[in-house]
Amino acid sequence: MARGVFAIDRELWDDPEFPDEPFTQREAWIWLVGNAAWRETRTRGNAGPVTLQRGEFSYAVRYLATRWGWTKDRVQRFLTALKKRDTIRDANRDGSQVYSIKNYNRFQVVGLPKRDSDETQNDTEARRERDASATAARQDRDKEETIKQLNIETGKQVVDLSSLGRALTAAIAAIARGAEFIRLPTNRFESNREEVPFFENQVRQFEGLYPAVDVRAHLRAMKGWLLSNPKKRKTASGMNRFVNSWLSDKQDKAGANGSTLFNGQHRNGGDTSNLIEGTRRAIDRAREEENAGSDHT
């Protein structure tokens, strides 16, 4: 077969007379040669703006897969094979993967041999202007497609960052409320084990509101009372009211008696038994009140 070169109109790839079907490897190679920069140009690469020299291209693998009707893995394997054959070389420039076609000038010769053309000088100049215009238009379309693809990928990245932001917000909230101190069973505890958690931050707030009450001991007493009285258990939404009512009642009684269990000591300075014993007594008192008909709601 005779050697030489021939010109192919870049619009061939969008000719409606040909069916839209996956490229062969030969067609993919011709496409790369035809769409590489034919002169120094500033365009958008696969990661942002980049300056391409003659014979260079920078396209996202996803875009090439769409353009050629291939999978991304097949495109990557094809580019890797071209690099191994030393047909193309790659480098990172301005954050973009830039490929250069080795011996580009051998594949892309501007103009036709004189023996193959009868056109006049004016015809030649007009043709060259048309070719340049078509090339610029083609590169603009390719650039728009690349930008669209980058926007899609950037959009995914934004979603990921948004998820990370929500996770950080949740983590900060968890730190602010502190460790979980206790869970109180609700009226749905028997059916689905529903409980309402109370955290260290809430416990400290209760201790500030009810200074004469050993809040931690009474929260344990509440749990014992709720476990022992399933019919008296509260809803999840009513649990805070139940806790505040209980602690408020104990605060009032402590004020009347002048002494109550508080941080392991009576307000009057006397020693008490250990916390376990105090909790047991608090539970016993709660049961006695229930038997006497007291309903903390």
C-alpha positions in Angstrom: 0.0 0.0 0.0 1.3 3.4 -0.9 2.5 5.6 1.9 1.4 9.2 2.4 -1.2 11.3 4.2 -4.7 12.5 3.4 -7.0 15.1 4.9 -10.2 14.2 6.8 -12.8 16.7 7.7 -13.4 16.7 11.4 -17.1 17.0 10.9 -17.0 13.4 9.7 -17.5 12.3 13.4 -20.9 14.1 13.5 -22.1 13.2 10.0 -25.7 12.0 10.3 -25.2 9.7 7.3 -23.1 7.4 9.5 -24.7 5.4 12.4 -23.8 6.3 16.0 -21.8 3.3 17.0 -18.8 2.5 19.2 -15.4 3.4 17.7 -12.8 0.9 16.7 -9.3 1.4 18.1 -8.2 2.8 14.8 -11.1 5.3 14.8 -10.3 6.3 18.3 -6.6 7.0 17.3 -7.7 9.0 14.3 -10.0 11.0 16.5 -7.2 11.8 18.9 -4.9 13.0 16.1 -7.7 15.1 14.6 -8.7 16.7 17.9 -5.3 17.4 19.4 -4.3 21.0 19.4 -2.8 22.0 16.0 -1.3 25.1 17.5 -0.7 26.5 20.9 -4.0 27.1 22.6 -5.5 27.8 26.0 -8.4 25.5 26.8 -9.9 23.7 29.7 -8.3 20.4 30.5 -9.6 17.5 32.5 -9.0 19.4 35.8 -9.1 23.1 34.8 -7.6 25.7 32.4 -4.4 24.5 30.7 -2.2 25.6 27.8 -1.7 23.0 25.1 1.1 22.9 22.6 0.8 21.5 19.1 0.0 17.8 19.1 -1.3 17.8 22.7 -4.7 17.0 24.1 -6.3 16.8 27.6 -9.7 15.2 27.9 -11.4 13.5 30.8 -11.6 9.7 30.5 -15.3 9.9 31.1 -15.7 12.3 28.2 -13.7 10.1 25.8 -15.8 7.1 26.9 -19.0 9.0 26.0 -17.5 10.3 22.7 -16.2 6.9 21.6 -19.1 4.7 23.0 -16.7 2.9 25.2 -16.4 2.1 29.0 -14.1 4.2 31.1 -12.0 1.1 31.7 -11.6 0.5 28.0 -10.5 4.1 27.4 -7.9 3.8 30.2 -6.5 0.6 28.8 -6.3 2.1 25.3 -4.4 5.1 26.5 -2.1 2.9 28.6 -1.4 0.8 25.6 -0.5 3.9 23.5 1.9 5.0 26.2 3.6 1.6 26.3 4.1 1.7 22.6 5.6 5.2 23.0 2.9 6.6 20.7 1.8 9.1 23.2 3.3 10.6 26.3 1.6 12.0 29.3 2.5 14.7 31.9 0.7 16.6 34.6 0.3 20.3 33.9 -1.7 22.8 35.9 -3.4 19.9 37.6 -4.5 18.4 34.3 -3.4 15.2 32.6 -1.9 16.3 29.3 -1.0 13.9 26.5 1.3 14.6 23.6 1.2 12.7 20.4 4.7 11.6 19.4 5.6 12.5 15.7 2.4 14.5 15.5 3.6 16.3 12.4 4.0 13.0 10.6 0.2 12.4 11.1 -1.0 15.9 10.7 0.3 17.8 7.6 -1.2 21.1 6.8 -2.2 21.5 3.1 -2.3 19.1 0.2 0.4 18.2 -2.3 0.3 20.5 -5.3 -0.2 17.6 -7.7 -3.5 16.7 -5.9 -4.9 20.1 -6.1 -6.0 22.4 -8.9 -7.2 25.2 -6.6 -6.0 28.7 -7.0 -4.1 30.6 -4.4 -7.4 32.4 -3.4 -9.1 29.0 -3.1 -6.3 27.7 -1.0 -6.5 30.7 1.4 -10.3 30.4 1.6 -10.1 26.7 2.3 -7.5 27.2 5.0 -9.8 29.9 6.6 -12.7 27.4 6.5 -10.5 24.7 8.0 -9.3 27.0 10.8 -12.9 28.1 11.5 -14.2 24.5 11.6 -11.3 23.5 13.9 -12.0 26.4 16.3 -15.7 25.5 16.4 -14.9 21.9 17.0 -12.5 22.7 19.9 -15.2 25.0 21.4 -17.7 22.2 21.3 -15.2 19.8 22.9 -14.4 22.4 25.5 -18.1 22.9 26.4 -18.5 19.1 26.7 -15.5 18.9 29.0 -16.8 21.8 31.1 -20.1 20.0 31.4 -18.4 16.8 32.5 -16.3 18.7 35.0 -19.4 20.4 36.4 -21.0 17.0 36.9 -17.9 15.7 38.7 -17.6 18.9 40.8 -21.3 18.6 41.7 -20.6 15.1 43.1 -17.7 16.5 45.0 -19.9 19.2 46.5 -22.4 16.6 47.6 -19.6 14.7 49.4 -18.4 17.9 51.1 -22.0 18.6 52.1 -22.3 15.2 53.7 -19.0 15.8 55.5 -20.3 19.1 56.8 -23.4 17.4 58.2 -21.3 14.7 59.8 -19.0 17.4 61.4 -22.1 19.3 62.7 -23.5 16.1 64.3 -20.1 15.4 65.9 -19.9 18.9 67.3 -23.4 18.5 68.7 -22.5 15.2 70.3 -19.5 16.7 72.0 -21.6 19.6 73.3 -24.3 17.4 74.9 -21.6 15.1 76.4 -21.7 11.4 77.1 -25.0 9.6 77.6 -25.8 9.2 81.3 -29.0 7.2 81.4 -32.0 6.0 79.4 -35.5 6.1 80.7 -38.1 3.6 79.4 -41.2 5.0 77.7 -44.7 3.5 77.4 -43.5 1.7 74.2 -40.6 0.0 76.0 -42.3 -3.4 76.0 -43.2 -3.3 72.3 -40.1 -1.8 70.7 -37.7 -1.1 73.7 -38.1 2.6 73.2 -36.1 4.7 75.7 -35.3 8.4 76.1 -31.6 9.2 76.6 -30.3 11.9 78.9 -26.9 13.3 78.5 -24.3 14.9 80.7 -25.2 18.4 79.5 -28.8 17.9 80.5 -27.8 16.4 83.9 -25.7 19.5 84.6 -28.6 21.7 83.7 -30.9 19.8 86.1 -28.3 20.1 88.8 -28.3 23.9 88.3 -32.1 24.1 88.4 -32.5 21.8 91.4 -29.4 22.4 93.6 -30.8 20.6 96.7 -31.4 17.4 94.8 -28.9 14.6 94.0 -30.0 14.6 90.3 -28.0 11.6 89.3 -29.3 9.4 92.1 -32.9 10.5 91.4 -32.6 9.8 87.6 -31.6 6.3 88.6 -34.5 6.1 90.9 -36.8 7.3 88.1 -35.6 4.4 85.9 -36.3 1.9 88.7 -39.7 3.4 89.2 -40.6 3.3 85.5 -39.4 -0.3 85.2 -41.4 -1.3 88.2 -44.6 0.5 87.0 -45.1 -0.2 83.3 -48.6 1.2 83.3 -47.3 4.5 84.6 -44.6 5.0 82.0 -44.6 8.2 80.0 -44.5 8.9 76.3 -41.2 10.0 74.7 -42.5 13.6 74.3 -43.7 13.7 77.9 -40.5 12.3 79.5 -38.9 15.7 80.1 -42.0 17.0 81.9 -42.0 13.8 84.1 -38.3 14.3 85.0 -38.8 18.0 85.8 -41.9 17.3 87.9 -40.1 14.6 89.9 -37.0 16.8 90.5 -39.1 19.9 91.4 -41.1 17.9 93.9 -37.8 16.6 95.6 -36.4 20.2 95.5 -39.5 21.5 97.4 -39.3 18.7 100.0 -35.6 19.3 100.5 -36.3 22.9 101.2 -39.0 22.0 103.8 -36.8 19.4 105.6 -33.6 21.4 105.3 -31.6 18.3 104.3 -31.3 16.2 101.2 -28.9 13.8 99.5 -26.5 16.0 97.4 -23.2 14.8 96.0 -22.9 12.1 98.6 -23.6 14.4 101.6 -26.6 15.9 103.3 -27.0 19.7 103.0 -26.4 19.9 106.8 -22.9 18.4 106.3 -23.6 14.8 107.6 -22.1 11.8 105.8 -24.3 9.4 103.9 -23.9 5.8 102.6 -22.4 5.2 99.3 -24.2 6.1 96.0 -25.6 2.6 95.5 -27.3 2.6 98.9 -28.6 6.1 98.2 -30.0 5.0 94.9 -31.7 2.0 96.5 -33.3 4.2 99.1 -34.5 6.6 96.5 -36.1 3.8 94.6 -37.7 2.5 97.8 -39.1 6.0 98.5 -40.5 6.2 94.9 -42.2 2.9 95.3 -43.7 3.9 98.7 -45.0 7.1 97.1 -46.6 5.1 94.3 -48.3 2.8 96.7 -49.6 5.8 98.5 -51.2 7.0 95.3 -48.7 9.6 94.3 -48.5 10.0 90.5 -45.6 12.0 89.1 -46.7 13.4 85.7 
